[in-house]
Amino acid sequence: MRVLAFNGSPRMKRSNTEKILTPFLDGIRSAGAEVELVYLRRLKIQPCTGCFNCWFRTPGICAIKDDIQNLREKLLEADIVIFATPVYLFSSSGYMKILMERLLFPLTMPEFLLVNDRVYHPIRYQDRKWKSILIANGAFDGDDVFKPLIDMYERAIHNAVDNKGESSFMSLGNIIVGFGELFTDEHIKAKCAPFFNGMYNAGVQLVKKGYIPAENLEEVNKSIYLHAGITRQQAVEKINDIISESKANFILPSFLEKSDELK
Ligand SMILES: Cc1cc2nc3c(=O)[nH]c(=O)nc-3n(C[C@H](O)[C@H](O)[C@H](O)COP(=O)(O)O)c2cc1C
């Protein structure tokens, strides 16, 4: 089983996305699957230019010659794709959005299909199926914060369907983490051991069973403040404390000082 994971946070290894993804990928590896983790910020992936070469001139292949060509090959070899992103203005990070445009759109054919009163494109590779997982974290929490991102992602992976209305992608569920910045508090992070263990177990189960069991998904989707044993109001206050501290001590984040990390 091959797993291709995308970390769409510009903060890369220092990101909350990384904190959430790491135990999950550890669990996946420990159960014997092959994992490739890609930091989108490290790559050169230009935004889509809308030239439609991928539909009409070089079907399935984007005309822009950059790192997407390599990612396309990796995708074609993968069984499971993990899209991990922070919430940026109620959608994914720009890095993740550009990746989805460039990687997913060429998997569609130009024609339109009307299936069960919804409009789709036909799928390009009839014999290829992927399982996919969305992992998202935001500074806020609540369904209203994550809904636009989840809707965009779920419709994007179901942009193309076969005649039965089946997509090339099968969603294995979403892992949604609100109040992500609470992880910067070591005390709270320590209390979230059940969450991190849950992510590890979800990874193990994913490989063993081919899906994440419902009780496992429920555990990792439980709000961080509940794991931390505080109320939502206390979580907001805690985050405001973190913000005052940052305001008082703000220095350029070290990940911006180390130019080698940006390469
Ligand atoms: C440009 C920008 C836009 C953001 N927009 C949102 C938002 O709409 N909702 C939210 O909850 N958090 C938002 N955030 C906060 C991040 O989602 C949050 O800090 C997250 O924990 C960062 O994850 P990361 O460390 O994996 O990058 C935004 C942050 C930035 C820099």
The ligand as an ORCA input file, in Angstrom:
! r2SCAN-3c Opt
* xyz 0 1
  C      -3.566     33.961      5.999
  C      -4.175     33.180      7.109
  C      -5.539     32.938      7.097
  C      -6.133     32.208      8.130
  N      -7.480     32.009      8.092
  C      -8.070     31.276      9.069
  C      -9.475     31.033      9.046
  O     -10.208     31.433      8.140
  N     -10.011     30.306     10.064
  C      -9.243     29.811     11.074
  O      -9.764     29.122     11.962
  N      -7.892     30.011     11.124
  C      -7.296     30.735     10.138
  N      -5.941     30.947     10.168
  C      -5.134     30.370     11.264
  C      -4.516     29.017     10.944
  O      -5.434     28.114     10.357
  C      -4.034     28.380     12.256
  O      -3.056     29.202     12.853
  C      -3.484     26.988     12.070
  O      -3.312     26.369     13.329
  C      -2.159     27.023     11.342
  O      -1.798     25.700     11.041
  P      -0.335     25.321     10.546
  O       0.600     25.560     11.707
  O      -0.442     23.894     10.200
  O      -0.011     26.173      9.375
  C      -5.327     31.681      9.179
  C      -3.939     31.925      9.170
  C      -3.384     32.657      8.157
  C      -1.891     32.895      8.176
*
